[in-house]
Amino acid sequence: MREIRQAETADFEQIWPFFQEIVSAGETYTYPPDICKEDAQALWMTAPRKTFVVVEDGKILGSYYIKTNQSGGGSHICNCGYMVSASARGRGIASIMCEHSQMLARDLGYLAMQFNFVVSTNTEAVRLWQKMGFEIVGEIPRAFQHPRLGFVSALVMYKQLT
Amino acid sequence: MREIRQAETADFEQIWPFFQEIVSAGETYTYPPDICKEDAQALWMTAPRKTFVVVEDGKILGSYYIKTNQSGGGSHICNCGYMVSASARGRGIASIMCEHSQMLARDLGYLAMQFNFVVSTNTEAVRLWQKMGFEIVGEIPRAFQHPRLGFVSALVMYKQLT
């Protein structure tokens, strides 16, 4: 049985292995590739407004966070980050989390969702977000130093929720 | 005599009045308009990599910060924020600070500078940054709730430094 629920502190024990795998690859996220577990936990579990996990038979398949993207006059737009365990890829977990996060965002009163930094060579993600109604509203040249491809651009993606 | 030097803690006594004036107006920055002095000081003086002040005869005319915009694969791009005291406007202080920050950024090893959130109705700033070689690489729709104009877009601006 699969459920999406808010993450508890203990869940990070299962999140950390795929967080570390994704971040140490250095191809998609701008977290420091050598980030330690404690800093990762603070970034993923403490700093955001909420963090959720997708759980199947006690196993965490993926996790996402939601946070307010800017303060003050920009606080009606949220930002999310999603990670899927390698063993659960190709099963639509990212889509499920993105749908869930949009519903949650509406419930929390956000009017739009923004991804600040989608690495342009992460074409799977770009296509998925586009399929889910996000549009590319910006492209920052040479914004990301990819470990194999060198400097590549990063996209700003946006979806109005109302 | 005018100089630009790194800010000291005590300088915030002079920065706070114009910081507060600019932020409470809520027209250009996404800081909370009712931010307290301690939080403002942490954001402007402590969180950034460096903070500078423009001083003339002991009076602080403006201040800027520089910080790394993203970690990991995005850490070669810096971000800056600039504020000018109302009494010193129209004297090119923003230009002077922006030039200084670009030199500093190069010295610190950054390859580019990015402004993440230039409120599109802040036309004076947009024009100045364009004049200084920054290009608009993104426009986020309805990204900023302006106190008089309602929802207006925000621009992502970028300049390669090498």
Interface residues (C-beta under 8 A of the other chain):
Chain A: V23 G26 E27 Y29 T30 Y31 P32 P33 Q70 S71 G72 G73 G74 S75 H76 I77 L111 A112 Q114 N116 F117 V119 V137 G138 E139 I140 P141 R142 A143 F144 Q145 H146 P147 A154 V156 Y158 Q160
Chain B: V23 G26 E27 Y29 T30 Y31 P32 P33 Q70 S71 G72 G73 G74 S75 H76 I77 L111 A112 Q114 N116 F117 V119 V137 G138 E139 I140 P141 R142 A143 F144 Q145 H146 P147 A154 V156 Y158 Q160
